[in-house]
Amino acid sequence: MNKKLIKEVKKSFKKQFKTKPLIVFSPGRINLIGEHTDYNEGFVFPAAINKGIALAIGRSDAKVSNTYALNKEELYEFKVENIEPLKDGGWRNYVLGVVSELQKIDKHVGDFNSVFAGDIPGGAGMSSSAALENSFVFGLNTLFDLGLSKNEMILVSQKAEHNFAGVKCGIMDQYASMFGKKNSALLLDCRTIKSKAYKIDFKEYKLMLINTNVKHDLSESAYNDRRAVCEKISRLLHIDALRDASKEDLDQIKVDITKEEYQKALYVLNENNRVKQFAEAIIKDDIQMLGNLLYQSHDGLSRNYKVSCVELDFLVERAKQNPNVLGSRMMGGGFGGCTISLVKKEAYKSFKRDISKKFKEEFNKKCSVYSVKLSKGTQVVN
Ligand code: GLA
């Protein structure tokens, strides 16, 4: 985690509210494989990272609550009663959402003051919103002794996202951010919401994230549309979720759905299988296979599920042309954000230089490259 960030929120809190706060750090996440499978009750393979949100929070005696977003230098004063989502509320809606969703399960919080700051680039597909929600639910749970388990807390965070940010997300981001383990990725079953930790060591390879620095406007509505397609097909098949479908099942209802809908559902089935194959390849130390699965995943996301964009496709195509890259794919919801790639350690720098240059030439804007450490989930910091 970023110690500087923690110092900054602490300092800012003390300056503004004159008391000693509780400090929480909540990480963002990457996802090795398993995209758009979580809301189909399938498998995903995320990991918490060393970037995230630092939150300083304390009880308040005043009859109002305050949240200060340090990066943006924006202060928001609000009451914890009768909360509604704000129009164009931005970060405020995540905070309000968490408080409101807690109230809906009869966990009432008193007034509080808070300062938060983050080092996850927004719109990068690294779940800065889940990190923010988790930091607040964890902070409030501790501060007001609400007695919630981590599993209960992530459901509050997810509901906040659904009802206050309008994105009908699955559980992957909130889970990974809350339960992350050092040097490990979590093979998560999104039906049982239980995971198995895998120690990650890609030997002479290393993960590279390349941020396109684009976020296309349609991303939120398109995300909800994808989910609606999956739910429609599950209904037609009389199953709870696409996790339970086979290709044969899809073939039987082929006449009742469009070609695009068929392709999208088939993508979900294939991606879900890839997650299981990926876990097996880790156990067998089959690095080549890991890379192939990443490329296959991108292909499905781009051509069948249709959640990629030209910038992401460009980065993956360039990666394919470089023998030092084993595999690459878009990561997260899509329509912008990052690719995740497995790159040979000794060629890391040269690939970074090369791809940055090519991206600039093609789009006349910069991409950003990050390396991340797989880290522990949401926690109180002393
Ligand atoms: C976003 C959502 C997740 C998941 C991914 C796609 O990050 O918040 O729940 O659906 O997209 O895999």
Residues whose N, C-alpha, C, O or C-beta is under 5 A from the ligand:
A	BS01	GLA	G34 E35 H36 T37 D38 C169 G170 I171 M172 D173 G332 G333
